[in-house]
Amino acid sequence: MHMPSNPPATAILERLAPQRWPLPLDLLPAGAVLVGGAVRDALLDRLKPQPDLDLVVPSGALALTRTLANRLGGSCVVLDQERDMARLVLRGWTVDIARQDGSSLEADLQRRDYRLNAIALPLHGPAQLIDPTGGLADLQQGRLTAVRESNLTDDPLRLLRGLRLMAEIPLSLDPMTAGWMRRHRQQLTQAAPERILAELQKLVAGPLADQAIEQLCQLELIQPWAAGQPLPTSVDAIQLTASEQEQALPLARLTALISDQGLEQLRGSRALRQRCRRLRQWQQRLPDDPETLPEAERVQLHLDLDRDLAALVLQLNPVLQSCWLRRWRDPEDPLFHPASPVDGTTLQRELKLTPGPQLGVLLMHLRQERAFGRLHGRDDALQEAHRWTNRNRDAL
């Protein structure tokens, strides 16, 4: 997705279609410019329907954002009071507004992370692109180059953000920039953990994640949190549908990259940590021939990974992949979607049982019997439940 030639600024404005923004341009002060990802993506013709907008104004960004929020019915979120930065949230759009950093717009652009993000489009006056660092050339050649070494360390998250861009856009990493990233890789630990994880989650979900992850590992950027497991690639997921890949590959990649302890340090949600931990446990427990697993373990596997089985399937051979995916896609398959033929309330009523751990054991037993074809319907299940309770009367 390289930019084939330098499109005129008027064409970029047409792609951005500011008349559709929730923010009338005549409410912005003279000297207001659009910068960052929206300009880059417009140049690459890959804009989302509602792109995040980053504006730079000569002064008074916070006061302007508050005024706009009050006038237009949006909300103002203060991002950095000292640096005069705020966010306007309005009708589903996000508009970040910042005071110019430095004595001129060119000075502001020189302080940005990568050259392809340091292109500005003035929102008043003649249409023109302001590119003091060579970002247009980088986009044309498909290259990722840091503006300056010190810019990467000003906000260490920028080290990771560059590779996240490489997971989204076909870019080659400038060798000098790669050297700077490796030199300062340990400074990434200074960034907020939640921001690091957010960038990683975007990276592993990118269409070009395989190449970006290879670069990530070579630069050892995530060494403090690394799991060091074998990494799945898009080739492993060839039998998965597009929607299955969108769910399975990011989870499998993140599990291979970041350890359980690392996810905790990066403040991953409880649900995410649990999904990664369960996947990792079964990746390590699964024998070469998964069909040899004891029945109880096989049922537990499918209970643990009901929604995430496709991520585990990535490590199976193609024949087993095909078989497991076919059965997993069938919501009625009793093994791949194990469920008890009767619920706990019914068992308590019919068998005069009381709630407790043994009721859970009975439900698991019925799941297993159904999963392996030894129960056919509710009556069979109740008869087996009677037999089981008689055998285990003392425990109950």
C-alpha positions in Angstrom: 0.0 0.0 0.0 2.8 2.4 -0.9 1.7 5.9 -2.1 2.3 5.7 -5.9 2.9 9.4 -6.4 2.5 12.6 -4.5 -1.3 13.4 -4.7 -2.1 17.1 -4.6 -3.3 18.5 -1.3 -6.7 19.2 -2.8 -7.1 15.5 -3.5 -6.2 14.7 0.2 -8.8 17.2 1.4 -11.4 15.5 -0.8 -10.6 12.1 0.7 -10.8 13.6 4.2 -14.2 15.2 3.4 -14.1 17.8 6.2 -17.7 18.7 5.3 -18.7 15.4 6.9 -16.8 16.1 10.2 -19.0 17.0 13.2 -16.7 20.0 13.6 -17.3 23.0 11.3 -13.9 24.3 10.1 -15.0 27.9 10.5 -15.0 27.3 14.3 -11.3 26.6 14.2 -8.7 29.4 14.6 -6.3 30.6 11.9 -3.3 28.4 11.8 -5.2 25.2 12.7 -3.7 22.1 10.9 -4.5 18.4 10.7 -1.6 16.2 11.4 -0.7 12.6 12.1 -2.6 9.4 11.2 -5.5 10.9 9.3 -3.2 12.8 6.9 -1.0 9.6 6.5 -4.0 7.4 5.9 -5.6 9.9 3.5 -2.3 9.9 1.5 -2.5 6.1 1.4 -6.2 6.1 0.6 -7.0 3.9 3.6 -9.2 6.2 5.7 -11.8 4.7 8.0 -15.3 6.2 7.7 -14.7 8.1 11.0 -11.0 8.6 11.3 -9.5 9.9 14.5 -8.5 13.5 13.9 -5.4 15.2 15.4 -5.4 19.0 15.2 -2.7 21.4 16.1 -3.6 25.0 16.9 -1.2 27.9 17.7 -2.4 28.3 21.3 -5.3 27.8 23.7 -6.1 24.1 22.7 -7.8 23.2 26.0 -10.0 26.4 26.1 -10.9 25.8 22.4 -11.9 22.2 23.1 -14.1 23.2 26.0 -15.8 25.9 23.9 -16.4 23.5 21.0 -17.8 20.8 23.4 -20.3 23.3 24.9 -21.3 24.7 21.6 -21.6 21.4 19.7 -22.9 19.2 22.5 -19.9 17.0 22.8 -17.6 16.3 25.8 -14.1 17.5 26.6 -11.5 15.2 28.0 -8.3 16.8 29.3 -5.3 14.8 28.1 -2.4 16.9 29.3 -3.2 20.2 31.0 0.5 21.3 31.2 1.0 20.7 27.5 -2.4 22.1 26.6 -3.9 19.0 25.0 -7.5 17.8 25.1 -9.9 15.5 23.3 -13.3 16.4 21.9 -15.7 13.4 21.7 -18.6 14.3 19.5 -21.3 12.1 17.8 -18.9 9.1 17.6 -15.9 11.0 16.4 -12.7 11.6 18.4 -10.8 14.9 17.8 -7.6 15.5 19.7 -6.6 19.2 19.9 -3.1 20.2 20.9 -1.2 23.5 21.2 1.7 23.8 18.8 4.8 22.4 20.4 7.6 24.9 19.6 7.9 28.2 18.0 6.5 27.2 14.6 4.6 24.4 13.0 7.8 23.1 11.4 9.3 22.8 14.9 6.3 20.9 16.1 6.5 18.4 13.2 10.2 17.9 13.9 9.3 16.6 17.4 7.0 13.9 16.1 7.8 10.1 16.1 8.1 9.0 12.5 8.5 11.0 9.3 5.3 9.6 7.8 3.4 11.0 10.8 5.0 14.4 10.6 3.0 15.8 7.6 0.5 18.6 8.2 -2.5 19.8 6.2 -3.6 23.4 7.0 -7.4 23.7 7.3 -7.6 27.3 6.2 -6.2 29.0 3.2 -4.7 27.4 0.0 -4.6 23.6 0.2 -1.0 22.4 0.8 1.0 19.7 2.5 3.7 20.7 4.9 6.4 18.1 5.1 9.7 19.3 6.7 11.0 15.8 7.5 10.5 13.8 4.3 7.4 11.9 5.2 6.0 12.0 1.7 9.1 10.3 0.4 8.9 7.6 3.1 5.3 6.9 2.2 6.1 6.6 -1.5 9.0 4.2 -0.8 7.2 2.2 1.9 9.8 3.1 4.6 9.5 3.7 8.4 12.0 6.3 9.6 12.1 8.0 13.0 12.4 11.8 12.8 15.2 11.8 15.4 16.6 9.4 17.9 15.7 11.6 20.8 12.1 11.7 19.7 11.8 8.0 20.3 12.9 8.3 23.9 10.7 11.4 24.6 7.9 8.9 24.7 9.2 5.3 24.8 5.9 3.9 23.6 6.9 5.2 20.2 9.4 2.4 19.9 6.5 -0.1 19.8 4.1 2.1 17.9 6.4 2.0 14.9 6.2 -1.8 14.7 2.4 -1.6 15.2 2.3 0.6 12.1 4.4 -2.0 10.2 1.6 -4.6 11.2 -0.9 -2.4 9.4 0.9 -0.9 6.5 3.6 -2.5 4.3 6.7 -0.7 5.5 10.4 -1.6 5.7 12.2 -0.4 8.8 15.0 2.1 8.2 18.3 0.5 9.4 19.3 3.5 11.5 15.9 3.6 13.1 16.1 -0.1 13.9 19.5 0.6 15.6 17.9 3.3 17.7 15.0 1.0 18.7 17.4 -1.7 19.8 19.6 0.8 21.7 16.7 2.2 23.7 14.6 -1.0 24.0 14.8 -1.1 27.7 13.2 2.3 28.0 9.9 0.8 26.9 9.4 -0.3 30.5 8.9 3.4 31.3 5.7 3.6 29.3 2.3 3.0 31.0 1.7 -0.8 31.0 -1.9 -0.4 29.7 -0.6 1.6 26.7 2.0 -1.1 25.9 -0.6 -3.8 25.9 -3.0 -1.8 23.8 -0.3 -1.3 21.1 0.6 -5.0 21.3 -3.0 -6.1 20.8 -3.3 -3.9 17.7 0.0 -5.2 16.5 -0.9 -8.9 16.7 -4.3 -8.2 15.0 -2.7 -6.4 12.0 -2.9 -7.8 8.5 0.9 -7.8 8.3 1.5 -9.0 11.9 3.8 -11.8 10.9 6.5 -9.5 9.6 6.0 -7.0 12.4 6.3 -9.7 15.0 9.5 -11.0 13.4 11.0 -7.5 13.7 9.7 -7.1 17.2 11.5 -10.3 18.3 14.7 -9.3 16.5 14.8 -6.0 18.4 13.9 -7.7 21.7 11.5 -4.9 22.5 9.3 -7.0 24.7 12.0 -9.0 26.5 10.8 -8.0 30.0 7.4 -9.7 29.4 8.3 -12.3 26.8 7.0 -15.9 26.9 9.4 -17.2 24.3 6.9 -19.7 22.8 6.8 -20.8 19.2 4.9 -18.3 17.2 1.9 -19.2 14.9 1.8 -17.5 11.5 -0.9 -16.8 8.9 0.3 -20.0 7.1 -0.8 -22.1 10.1 -4.3 -20.6 9.8 -4.9 -21.4 6.2 -7.9 -23.7 7.0 -9.6 -21.1 9.1 -12.2 -18.7 7.8 -11.5 -15.0 7.8 -13.6 -14.4 10.9 -12.0 -17.4 12.7 -8.5 -16.0 11.8 -9.5 -12.6 13.2 -10.3 -14.2 16.6 -7.7 -17.0 16.7 -4.5 -15.5 15.4 -4.3 -12.4 17.7 -5.0 -14.6 20.8 -2.4 -17.2 19.7 0.2 -14.6 18.9 -0.3 -12.7 22.1 -0.1 -16.0 24.1 3.2 -16.9 22.4 4.7 -13.5 22.9 3.7 -12.5 26.4 3.9 -14.7 29.5 1.2 -15.0 32.1 3.3 -12.9 34.5 3.9 -10.4 31.7 0.2 -10.0 31.0 -0.4 -9.3 34.7 2.4 -6.7 34.7 0.9 -5.1 31.6 -2.5 -5.0 33.4 -4.4 -7.1 31.0 -8.0 -7.7 31.9 -8.9 -10.7 33.9 -10.8 -12.2 30.9 -7.8 -11.7 28.6 -5.4 -13.3 31.1 -7.7 -16.2 31.6 -8.0 -16.9 27.9 -4.3 -16.7 27.3 -3.5 -18.9 30.4 -6.0 -21.6 29.4 -4.7 -21.6 25.8 -1.1 -21.8 27.0 -1.9 -24.7 29.4 -3.5 -26.8 26.7 -0.8 -26.0 24.2 1.7 -27.4 26.7 -0.5 -30.4 27.8 -1.6 -31.5 24.3 0.1 -34.8 23.3 1.3 -35.4 19.7 -1.9 -37.3 19.1 -4.7 -35.4 20.9 -7.1 -38.2 20.3 -5.3 -40.2 23.0 -6.2 -37.8 25.8 -8.3 -39.4 28.6 -12.0 -38.7 28.2 -12.3 -36.4 31.2 -9.4 -34.3 30.0 -10.8 -34.1 26.5 -14.1 -32.8 27.8 -12.3 -30.3 30.0 -10.3 -29.1 27.0 -13.4 -28.3 25.0 -15.1 -26.6 28.0 -12.0 -24.4 28.6 -11.5 -23.5 24.9 -15.1 -23.6 23.6 -14.8 -20.2 21.9 -11.0 -20.3 21.4 -10.4 -23.8 20.1 -9.3 -22.4 16.7 -6.3 -20.8 18.4 -5.2 -24.3 19.7 -5.9 -25.9 16.3 -3.1 -23.8 14.8 -0.6 -26.2 16.3 -2.2 -29.4 14.9 -1.3 -31.2 11.7 -3.4 -30.3 8.6 -5.5 -33.5 8.8 -6.4 -33.1 12.5 -7.0 -29.3 11.9 -9.6 -30.1 9.2 -11.3 -32.7 11.4 -11.3 -30.6 14.6 -12.5 -27.5 12.8 -15.3 -29.3 11.0 -16.6 -30.7 14.4 -16.0 -27.4 16.2 -18.1 -25.5 13.6 -21.0 -27.8 14.4 -22.8 -26.3 17.4 -24.6 -29.6 18.0 -21.3 -31.7 18.3 -21.6 -33.2 21.8 -17.8 -33.4 22.4 -16.7 -30.1 20.9 -19.5 -28.2 22.7 -20.0 -30.4 25.8 -23.1 -29.7 27.8 -25.1 -31.8 30.3 -28.4 -33.2 28.9 -30.1 -32.0 32.1 -29.4 -29.0 34.3 -28.6 -28.8 38.0 -32.1 -27.6 38.9 -33.7 -30.6 37.3 -31.3 -33.0 39.0 -32.0 -31.4 42.4 -35.8 -31.8 41.8 -35.8 -35.3 40.3 -33.1 -36.8 42.5 -33.8 -34.8 45.7 -30.2 -33.5 45.7 -28.8 -30.5 47.5 -26.5 -28.0 45.9 -22.8 -28.7 46.5 -19.6 -29.9 44.9 -20.9 -33.4 44.2 -23.7 -31.9 42.1 -21.0 -30.4 39.9 -19.2 -33.7 39.7 -22.4 -35.4 38.5 -23.0 -32.7 35.9 -19.5 -33.2 34.6 -20.1 -37.0 34.5 -23.2 -36.5 32.4 -21.4 -34.1 30.1 -18.8 -36.8 29.5 -21.3 -39.6 28.9 -23.1 -37.4 26.4 -19.9 -36.2 24.7 -18.8 -39.8 23.9 -22.2 -41.0 22.8 -23.4 -43.0 25.7 -26.4 -40.8 26.5 -29.2 -40.0 24.1 -31.7 -37.5 25.5 -33.1 -36.4 28.9 -34.5 -39.8 30.0 -31.2 -41.5 29.4 -29.5 -38.8 31.4 -31.9 -39.1 34.4 -31.5 -42.8 34.5 -27.7 -42.5 34.5 -27.9 -39.8 37.1 -29.9 -42.3 39.3 -27.3 -45.0 38.8 -24.5 -42.5 39.5 -26.1 -41.3 42.8 -26.7 -44.8 44.0 -23.0 -45.7 43.3 -21.9 -42.5 45.1 -24.5 -42.3 47.9 -21.9 -42.0 50.7 -20.3 -39.0 49.0 -23.7 -37.3 48.7 
